[in-house]
Amino acid sequence: MKQYFFVLLMVVSWWNGAKAQSGKSHQLTLQESIDMASDSSLQSFRLKNLYMANYWQYRSFRAARLPSLNLNLVPVQYNREFTKRYDPDNNIDVYRVQQSFYTSGNISINQNLDWTGGTFFIDSELGYFRNFGQAAFSQYSSVPLRIGYIQRLMGFNPFKWEKKVEPLKFEKAKKQYLYEKEGIAEDVIELFFGLALAQAEFDMARDNVSSSDTLFLMGQERFKIAAISQADMLTLKLDAVNARNTLKNSEIELQRSTFSLGNYLNMGRQERLTVVLPQRPMHIDIPVEQALSLAAENNPDYLTNRQEIMEAEREVERTQREAAFQASLSASAGFNQVDPTFAGAYRNPLQQNLVSVGLTIPILDWGVRKGRVNMARNNLNVAKISTQQREQSLEQDIMVTVSDFGVQQDMVNSAEEALELAVAAFQATKQRFMIGKSDINSLTLSLNRQKEAQKNYIASLKNYWKCYFRIRKLTLFDFHTGESLSYLFDQLHR
């Protein structure tokens, strides 16, 4: 009786301590864990910074389409040197000292034109020159107004391709951000249900310690009256010892799983976590054709393929343009004036016109330009074939995942039913053993079936939610609200 009282006191004390600790724990549901990871995890911070880098790159592209105002200055330019000059009196070249000072400023407005690839500008300029020495003099040079245009004729137009590629890159960056956030949800599900399984095994191990101790004490009393054999008695004692060892191992696994989830959620290390298993999920019917259509519309991999082909096409056009002759046009019209005084430099300005046409004609390059064009065309063909292969692989992944999701919905129902049956069977076998109508082997087998059913139920829930969030990741679509994640993101950040 003293041994029985000691064991009972130990179990009750341990149970009260466990309850006291559990009262301090932080309970988390699956959705709360996903929301915390999406908002506070280190991975989410990384994704946000990657997205913002792409966002500012796109803002820079948009800003480059607007007129730019530039101020170009030469604050100080001082020159003192010997320079060669011709002496007409003696018909010889002589070296003379030249000393001068120069300063200038130019302010301009520039506008790039996407459809032509040229640059239109308006500017104004003022310069001051001072020469020292025997022939000292000063001059102001002004260009009150000048309007001009610079254009590459028959050349490659980078502005046109930037207008095509940059918006696509930004849209891809946004959807890649959402895609990676759904990847965070997949990671959380793995850690969440890992903790749920460790928590369930710890609870079962704790209950098993209590049950094993109780059965061992009962076995001792029944052994005294020869109701059970010595082999059964030793088996009960072994079960009690194994139960304590299992409890210690499960506690270590519980701590490891708790730390893994808390660390991923960027929570304090000292905070205890308790996860709450989600209820049986509602049935969702996702047709394969709908999933494929949504993926083609939202998945960033499709945008990556489009970008790769578009950049390959851009390279083909660039090499083709550069393989032909190059021509450039520069034209400007305005006014200028030179005068020893500042006011005179702006008085009665003269008209200034400038037209320049440049040509570069390849005559012999031993096939260098032709080779570049062919290489660009081959790279374009490779890009088209590679993107087609990736799209086929992605479509196969979507079809398999959707099919697996349908199976997992049925598996959850079956696993839940099996768990209920296993629990009921163990309780019935335990009661039969306590009244002597069942042996120890039947009890052990029934307990193992309950443990296996508990593991299968948690695993089925995990597989269901992993499949669901993988489909969300592949399609970027919320099947509960019926809205695309991209649309919800735009509504939240507009």
N, C-alpha and C positions, 0 to 999 in steps of 0.2 A: 504493500500500500504506500510505503514511503517513496518507492521508486515511481509509482504511478503519480503521486502528488507532485514530485519533483519535475517529471516530464510535463505534466499538465501546466504547472506554474511557468515553466520555460516557454512553452508554446503560447500561453496567454500573454506573457511579457513581450515576447517577440512580435506577436500580432498587434498589441497596443503600440509598440514602437513603430511598426510599419505603417499603422494608421496615422500616427502623429507625423511621420515623414511625408506620407502621401497628402496630408492636409496642406503642406507647404508647396506642393508641386504645381506646375503650370499646365493646365489641361489645354490640349490643342486638337482641333478638328483638322481634317484633311484640307479643307478649303482655307482655313486660317493659316495653316503651314505654307500653302502655296502662295497666299497673299503676302505673308511675311517675307518669304524668300524672294518674291518678285520685287519687293520694295526695299528690303534691307540687307540682302545677302551681298557678299563681295562679288559674286558673279553678276548680279544685277547692276552693281555700280560699274563694273567693267563694260557691260553691254550699253549702259546709258552713255558712257563717255565715248564709246565707239560710234554710237548713233549721233551724238552731238558733233563729233568730228566731221561726219558726213553731212550733217545739217549745215555746218558753217562753210563747208566746201560748196554746197549748193547755193548758199546765200552769196558767196563770193562770185559764183557764176552769174547769178541774177544781177548782182551789182555791176559786173563787167558789161552787161547789156545796156546800162544807163550811161548818159554823158559823164565824162570825167573832167575835173578841173585840176590843172597841174601848174605849178610855179617852178620854173627852172632858173637858177641863179648862178652867176659867176661873180661872187662877192669881190674877190681880189685876184688879179693876175699881174704880177710884176715881172719885168724882163730886163736884164742887163747883160749884154754879151757883145763880142766882136762879130761883126757880120761883114761879108764881102760885098763891096759896092764898086760900080764902074765909074772911073774918073775920066770924063770926056775931054777934059783939057789936055791930059797927058796920055789918053788912050790906053789906060792900064786899069787893072782891078786892084783895089786897095781894101784893107780891113779898117773898119771904123767902129767906134764904140756906139752902141744903140741902147738907149734906156727908155722904157715905156711902162705905162700903167693902163690896165683895162678892167672894166667892170660892166656887167650886163644883167638884164633880167627879162624873162619871157613868161607870159601867162597865156595858157591855151585851154580851150575846151575841145575835147575829142569825143567822137561818137563812132563806134564800130558798127558797120552795116552787115547783118547776118546774111542777107540774100545775095550780096555781091562779094563779101570778103574784104571790102575796102574800108578805109578810115577817113572820115570827114573831120576837118578841124577848122577852128577859128582862133587866131592868136594875135597878140600885140607884144611889141618888143622895144626895149630901150637899152642903148649902149653908150658908154662914155670911154673915150680914148685920150690919153695924155702922153705926149712925146717930150722927153727932156733933152737938154743939150743945146748946141748952137742954134738948131732949127726947132726950138720949142714951140709947140702949138697944142691946142685942145679941140676935140670934136665930139659932138653928140650925134648919135645915129638912132633914128626912131623908125619904127614900123607901127603906125597908129592902129592899123587894122589889116589883117590878111586872112583870106578864106582859101582853103585848099582841100585837095582830095588825093589820096594815095591808093593805088589799086594794082594788084598783080593780075595781069591779063593772061587768060588761058591757064591759070595756075590753080593750085589746091586751095580750097576755101575752108580753113579750120573753124571759122565761126559757124558755118552751116552744120558741121558735124557735132560741134559742142552743143548746139541747140537740140540735137537729136539725142546725144548720149547722156548729157548731164542730168536732165529730168528723169531719164530711165535709171541712172545710177542712184539718184536720191530715192526714188520709189522702191528700188531694190533694197537700199539700206534700211528704209523704214520697215519693209516686210521681213528683212533679215533679222531686225531687232525683235519683232514680234515672234518670229520663228524660234529664235534663241531663247526668248522668254518662256515659250512652251517647253523648250528643252529643260529649263529650270524646273518646271512642274514635273517632268518625268523624273528628274533627279530626286525631287522632294518625295515623290510617291515611293521610290525605292527605299529611301531612308525612313520615311514615315511607317511603312509597313514592316520594315526591318525592326523598328522599335516596337511596333504592335506585336510582332511575333515574339520578340524577346520579352515583352511585357506579359504576354499570354503564357509563355513557357515559365516565367518566374512565378506567376500566380498559380499555375498548375503544380510547379515544384513545391511551392509553399503549402498548398493544400495537400499535396502528396506527403509532405513531412508530417503534417497533422494526422492524416489518415493512417500513415504507416506506423506512427507511434501508437495511435489508438488500437490498430489491429494487432500490433506486437504485444501490447498490454493485455488485450483480450486473448491472444494466443497463449500467453503465459498462464492465464487462468484456466483456459481450456486444456492446456497441456498437463496441468496438475490433476485434472480429472480424467486424463487419458482420452480426451475427445479428439485430439489431433496427434500426429506422429511427431517424433523429434525432427525429422527432415523438414516437415512443414514449419515447425517452430524455428529452425535455423533459417529457412527461407524468409520468414517474416522478419527476423532480425536483420538479415542481409538487405531486405527491401528498405528497412528503416535507415540503415547506414548509407545505402545508395541514394536514398531520397535526400539526405542531408548533403551528400557530395554534389548531387544534381542541383540542389538549391544554390550552393556556392558558385557552381559554374554558370548557372543561369543568371545569378546576380552580377557576375563579372560581365557577361554578354549584355545584360540590361544596361549597365553603366557605359559600356562601349557604344552601344546603339544610341543611348541618350546623348552622349557627347558628340557623336557623328551628326545627328540631326541638329542639336543646338549650335554646333560649330558652323554648319551650313547656313542656318538661319541667322547667324551672327548674333547669337544671344550670349548671356553671361554663362561662364563655365559652371558656376555654383548653382545655377537654377535647375531644379528637377523638372523633368517633362513627363507628362502622361498623355498619351494619345487616345483619342476616342474614335473607335472604328465607325466609319460611315454606315448608315442604314442601307438596306437592300436598294440598289439604284433602280430608278425607273427605267422601263424598257424604251429604248430609242431605236427606231428603224432608220438606218442610213443606207440608201441605195448606192450601189457601186458607181453607177453613171453620174449620180449627183456629186459624189466625192471626187471623181475624176474631173468633172467640170469645175468644181470649186478650186481644186488644186491648180488647174490650168490658169485660173483667173487670179489666184492669190499667192501661190507658192513662189518664194523668191528664187528657187532654182530655175524656173521658167524665165524669169527676168534675167538671171545670170546668163542663160543660153542666148537670149535675145541680145544682150549686151556684147557677148563674145562674138556673135555673128556680125553685129553692127560695127564693132571695132575692126574686125577682119575686112569688112567691106570698105571701111574708111582707109585702111592701109592699101587696099587694091587701088582705090581712086588716087591716093597720094602718089604711089609709085608710077601709075600711068601718067599723071600730070607732069611729074618730074622727069619722066622719060622723054617727053616732047620738049620743044624749045620753050624757054622762059622769057616772058615779057612783063615789063612793069611800067606803070604810068604814074607820074607825079605832076600835078598842076596846081597852081596857086595864083591868086590875083589880089592885089592890095595896094598900099601906098607906103612910101618911105621918103626920108629926107635926112640930110646931113647938114649940121650948122655948128659954128663955134659956141653958140649959146643954147641953153635948154629950151627956151621959148621958140627960138628960131628952128629947132629941130622938128617942131610941130606946126610950122607955118608954111602954107602952100606946099603940102607934100606932093610928090610926083607919083604917078602910077607905076606899080611894079607888077610885072607879069612873068611867070615862070612855067614852062612846060618841058617835062623831061620824059623821054621814052627810052627804056633800056631793053636790050635783047641779049639772050644767051642761047646759042644754037649749038647743040652737040653734033660734032662731026665724026669723031672716032673715039669710042670708049671700050672697045673689045667686048661688047655684050654685057657690060655691067648693069646698065639700066634695064635691059631686057630680062636679065637674070633676076633682078629685084621684083619686076612685075610678075614673072612666073612664080617666084617664091611666095609672093603675097597671094596669088590666086590659089596655089596649092594649100596654103595655110587656111584660106577661106573654106576650101573643100573639107579639110580636116576638121575645122570648127563645126561645119554643118553635120558631118557624120558623128562627131563626138557628142554634140548636143542631142542628136536623135537617139543615140545609145543611152544617154543619161535620162532622157524623157521616158524611154521604154522601161528602164530600170525603176524609175520613180512610179510609173503607172503600175508596175507589178507590185511594188511595195505597198501602194495604196490598196490595191485589190486584196492582197493577202491580209493586210491589217483590218480592213473592213470585214472580211470573212471571219477572221479571228475574233473580232469584236462581237459578232453575232453569236459565236460559240461561247464566248466568255459570259455573256448574259445568261445563257442556260446553265453554265457551270456554277455560277453564283447561287442560283436556286437549288441546284442539286447538292452543292456543298453545305448550304444552310440546312437543308433537310437532313443530310447525313450527320451533321453536328448535333442536331436535336435528337436524332435517334441514338447516337453514340453516348450522349450525356444520359439519356433515359436508361439505356442499357447498362451503363456503369453504375448508376444509382441502384437499379434493380439487382444487379449482381452483388453489389456491396451489401445490400440489405440481406440477400440470401446467404452471403458468406457469414454475416454477423449472427445469423440464426442457425448456422451450421449446415445449410442446404447447398452450398457451393464450395468448391475447393480453391486453393490459392492460385492455381494456374488459370482458372477461369477469370478470377479477379484481375490478375496481371494482364491477361489478354484483353479484357474489357477496358482497363485503364489505358493501355497502349492504343487501342482503337479510338478512344476519346481524344488522346493527344494528337493522333494522326488526323482525325476529323477537324480538330481546331486549327492545325497547321494548314490543311487543305482549304478551309474556309477563308483564312487570312490570305493565302496565296491566290485564291480565286478572286477575292476583292482587289488585290494588288494588280493582277493581270487585267481585270476589267478596266480599272482606272488608267493603267498604263496604255491600254489599247485606245481608250477614249481620248486621252490627251495626245497620243501620237496621231490620231486622226485629226484632232484640232491643229496639231503642229503641221501636218502635211497639207491641210486645206485652209488653215488660218480662218476657221469658221466656228462660231459658237452655236452648236446645234440646240442648245436650250433656249437661247434668245432668238435664234434665226437670223443673226446679223454677222457680217464678216468682222474679224478682229481689227482689220485695217480701218473700217468705217467707225467702229467704236473708239479706236485710237484717235482718229481725226476729230470726232465729236468731243473727246476729252481734252484735246490740246489745241483746239482752234481759238 
